[in-house]
Structures are given as C-alpha cells and as structure tokens.
Amino acid sequence: STVGFVFGTNLIPMLIGGFFSGLLIRSVNRSNGTASNKRWIALAPVALPLIFGVLWYVMALVNMGSFDAGREYFAGPLYLVGLALGTGILASVVYAIAPKASS
C-alpha cells in the first residue's frame, strides 16, 4: 500500500504540471509556428518537478536513514505540488510576455 500511496502522491504534481504544459503547448501549436521558440517554456511545468522529484528520491537513497518516512513520502510530494503550481504560473506569465519568433 505504501507504493500505491507514493505513486498517487507523486502523480498529482505531474498532472498539475501536465495541465499547464498541455495548455501552453496547445497555444504553441495554434500559433502556426510563430511561437516555436516558446516550446521550452511550455515544457517547464512538467520538466522541473520531474527533475527535482528524481533528485529528491536519489538524495533519499544516498542518505538512507537520515530522512524520516513522513518527510520522504509526504512532504516531498507536497513540495513538488507547490513547485508544479509555481512553475506553471511562472511559465504562463513568461510565455505571455516572451516575444514571438520572427517569421
């Protein structure tokens, strides 16, 4: 049941980041190629929580025993939810103000 809980709690930040990325990528595709330079911005809400999540669990693996289970399995995914929301909002703002590629 622990594996299911960890999977579920880590799925939530990925769904939040995927929602923001999906909206931004849809906007890139609707712009007929004029916003192709903004694709990296659109991927940030998924990529950053993914990278930090992997680093979080690798750090927990390297420092076995230094984390308590609550911090590793409950606080980590909550930090990732905050990171996904923050990155999604920031990416949306940056996407809106970034200049379009010249045709």
C-alpha positions, 0 to 999 in steps of 0.5 A: 500500500505504501507504493500505491500511496507514493505513486498517487502522491507523486502523480498529482504534481505531474498532472498539475504540471501536465495541465499547464504544459498541455495548455501552453503547448496547445497555444504553441501549436495554434500559433502556426509556428510563430511561437516555436521558440516558446516550446521550452517554456511550455515544457517547464511545468512538467520538466522541473518537478520531474527533475527535482522529484528524481533528485529528491528520491536519489538524495533519499537513497544516498542518505538512507536513514537520515530522512524520516518516512513522513518527510520522504513520502509526504512532504516531498510530494507536497513540495513538488505540488507547490513547485508544479503550481509555481512553475506553471504560473511562472511559465504562463506569465513568461510565455505571455510576455516572451516575444514571438519568433520572427517569421 
